[in-house]
Amino acid sequence: MDRFHDFYEMFPERFQNKTNGITPRRWLLLCNPGLSDIIAEKIGEGWVTDLYKLRDLKKYAEDENFLRNIIKVKQVCNLLTKMHLTLEG
């Protein structure tokens, strides 16, 4: 799939395949605010600008209350999705 090969040959400096992690952060903040809130309660809001700070969640991997809250958020999201699909269908 060399769709842009000729253009790349003419202007290689315009192709800089880089990412700063904004997509996962944006997804988490906008698409799953409940999970974002749970994360921020445990590790603060620094992960919003530094995705690698999510590693700080490892210390809560066995925290039953934290895991229970994540499950609750997941259940609410599933319910909302089902309701949306029912109303749209």
DODRENKE-714316 format. One record per residue (C-alpha): residue number from 1; residue in one letter; chain; x, y, z. Coordinates in Angstrom, 1 decimal. Layout:
BEGIN
+------+------+-------+--------+--------+--------+
! resi ! resn ! chain !     xx !     yy !     zz !
+------+------+-------+--------+--------+--------+
!  NUM !    a !     A !      X !      Y !      Z !
...
+------+------+-------+--------+--------+--------+
***
This chain:
BEGIN
+------+------+-------+--------+--------+--------+
! resi ! resn ! chain !     xx !     yy !     zz !
+------+------+-------+--------+--------+--------+
!    1 !    m !     A !    0.0 !    0.0 !    0.0 !
!    2 !    d !     A !    2.2 !    2.8 !   -1.3 !
!    3 !    r !     A !   -0.5 !    5.3 !   -1.8 !
!    4 !    f !     A !    1.8 !    8.3 !   -1.0 !
!    5 !    h !     A !    5.1 !    6.9 !   -2.3 !
!    6 !    d !     A !    5.5 !    9.5 !   -5.1 !
!    7 !    f !     A !    4.6 !   12.3 !   -2.8 !
!    8 !    y !     A !    7.0 !   11.0 !   -0.2 !
!    9 !    e !     A !    9.8 !   10.9 !   -2.8 !
!   10 !    m !     A !    9.1 !   14.6 !   -3.7 !
!   11 !    f !     A !    8.7 !   15.9 !   -0.1 !
!   12 !    p !     A !   10.2 !   13.4 !    2.5 !
!   13 !    e !     A !   10.4 !   16.0 !    5.2 !
!   14 !    r !     A !    6.6 !   16.3 !    5.3 !
!   15 !    f !     A !    6.3 !   12.7 !    6.5 !
!   16 !    q !     A !    7.1 !   12.4 !   10.2 !
!   17 !    n !     A !    5.2 !    9.4 !   11.6 !
!   18 !    k !     A !    5.2 !   10.4 !   15.2 !
!   19 !    t !     A !    2.7 !   10.4 !   18.0 !
!   20 !    n !     A !    2.6 !   11.9 !   21.5 !
!   21 !    g !     A !    0.0 !    9.7 !   22.9 !
!   22 !    i !     A !   -2.8 !   12.2 !   22.6 !
!   23 !    t !     A !   -5.2 !    9.6 !   21.1 !
!   24 !    p !     A !   -5.3 !    7.3 !   24.2 !
!   25 !    r !     A !   -5.6 !   10.2 !   26.6 !
!   26 !    r !     A !   -8.3 !   11.9 !   24.6 !
!   27 !    w !     A !  -10.2 !    8.6 !   24.3 !
!   28 !    l !     A !  -10.0 !    8.1 !   28.1 !
!   29 !    l !     A !  -11.0 !   11.6 !   29.0 !
!   30 !    l !     A !  -13.8 !   12.1 !   26.5 !
!   31 !    c !     A !  -15.2 !    8.6 !   25.9 !
!   32 !    n !     A !  -14.9 !    7.2 !   29.4 !
!   33 !    p !     A !  -15.1 !   10.1 !   31.9 !
!   34 !    g !     A !  -16.1 !    7.7 !   34.7 !
!   35 !    l !     A !  -12.9 !    5.7 !   34.3 !
!   36 !    s !     A !  -10.9 !    8.9 !   34.0 !
!   37 !    d !     A !  -12.3 !   10.1 !   37.3 !
!   38 !    i !     A !  -11.4 !    6.8 !   39.1 !
!   39 !    i !     A !   -7.9 !    7.0 !   37.7 !
!   40 !    a !     A !   -7.5 !   10.6 !   38.8 !
!   41 !    e !     A !   -8.7 !    9.8 !   42.3 !
!   42 !    k !     A !   -5.8 !    7.3 !   42.6 !
!   43 !    i !     A !   -2.9 !    8.8 !   40.8 !
!   44 !    g !     A !   -3.9 !   12.5 !   40.2 !
!   45 !    e !     A !   -4.4 !   14.2 !   36.9 !
!   46 !    g !     A !   -0.8 !   14.1 !   35.7 !
!   47 !    w !     A !   -1.6 !   11.2 !   33.4 !
!   48 !    v !     A !   -3.6 !   13.6 !   31.2 !
!   49 !    t !     A !   -0.4 !   15.1 !   30.0 !
!   50 !    d !     A !    1.9 !   12.2 !   30.6 !
!   51 !    l !     A !    0.4 !    8.9 !   29.5 !
!   52 !    y !     A !    3.3 !    6.9 !   31.2 !
!   53 !    k !     A !    2.0 !    8.0 !   34.6 !
!   54 !    l !     A !   -0.7 !    5.4 !   34.1 !
!   55 !    r !     A !    2.0 !    2.9 !   35.2 !
!   56 !    d !     A !    1.3 !    4.2 !   38.7 !
!   57 !    l !     A !   -1.9 !    2.2 !   38.6 !
!   58 !    k !     A !    0.0 !   -1.0 !   39.0 !
!   59 !    k !     A !    0.1 !   -0.6 !   42.7 !
!   60 !    y !     A !   -3.7 !   -0.8 !   42.8 !
!   61 !    a !     A !   -3.9 !   -4.0 !   40.8 !
!   62 !    e !     A !   -4.9 !   -5.9 !   44.0 !
!   63 !    d !     A !   -7.0 !   -3.1 !   45.5 !
!   64 !    e !     A !  -10.5 !   -4.6 !   45.7 !
!   65 !    n !     A !  -12.3 !   -1.2 !   46.1 !
!   66 !    f !     A !  -10.4 !    0.2 !   43.1 !
!   67 !    l !     A !  -11.2 !   -2.9 !   41.0 !
!   68 !    r !     A !  -14.9 !   -2.8 !   42.1 !
!   69 !    n !     A !  -15.2 !    0.8 !   41.0 !
!   70 !    i !     A !  -13.8 !   -0.1 !   37.6 !
!   71 !    i !     A !  -16.3 !   -2.9 !   37.2 !
!   72 !    k !     A !  -19.1 !   -0.5 !   38.2 !
!   73 !    v !     A !  -18.0 !    2.0 !   35.5 !
!   74 !    k !     A !  -17.8 !   -0.8 !   33.0 !
!   75 !    q !     A !  -21.3 !   -2.0 !   33.8 !
!   76 !    v !     A !  -22.7 !    1.5 !   33.5 !
!   77 !    c !     A !  -21.0 !    1.9 !   30.1 !
!   78 !    n !     A !  -22.4 !   -1.4 !   28.9 !
!   79 !    l !     A !  -25.9 !   -0.5 !   30.1 !
!   80 !    l !     A !  -25.8 !    2.9 !   28.3 !
!   81 !    t !     A !  -24.6 !    1.2 !   25.1 !
!   82 !    k !     A !  -27.4 !   -1.3 !   25.2 !
!   83 !    m !     A !  -29.9 !    1.5 !   25.9 !
!   84 !    h !     A !  -28.6 !    3.5 !   23.0 !
!   85 !    l !     A !  -28.7 !    0.5 !   20.6 !
!   86 !    t !     A !  -32.2 !   -0.3 !   21.7 !
!   87 !    l !     A !  -33.4 !    3.3 !   21.1 !
!   88 !    e !     A !  -31.6 !    3.5 !   17.7 !
!   89 !    g !     A !  -32.7 !    0.0 !   16.6 !
+------+------+-------+--------+--------+--------+
***
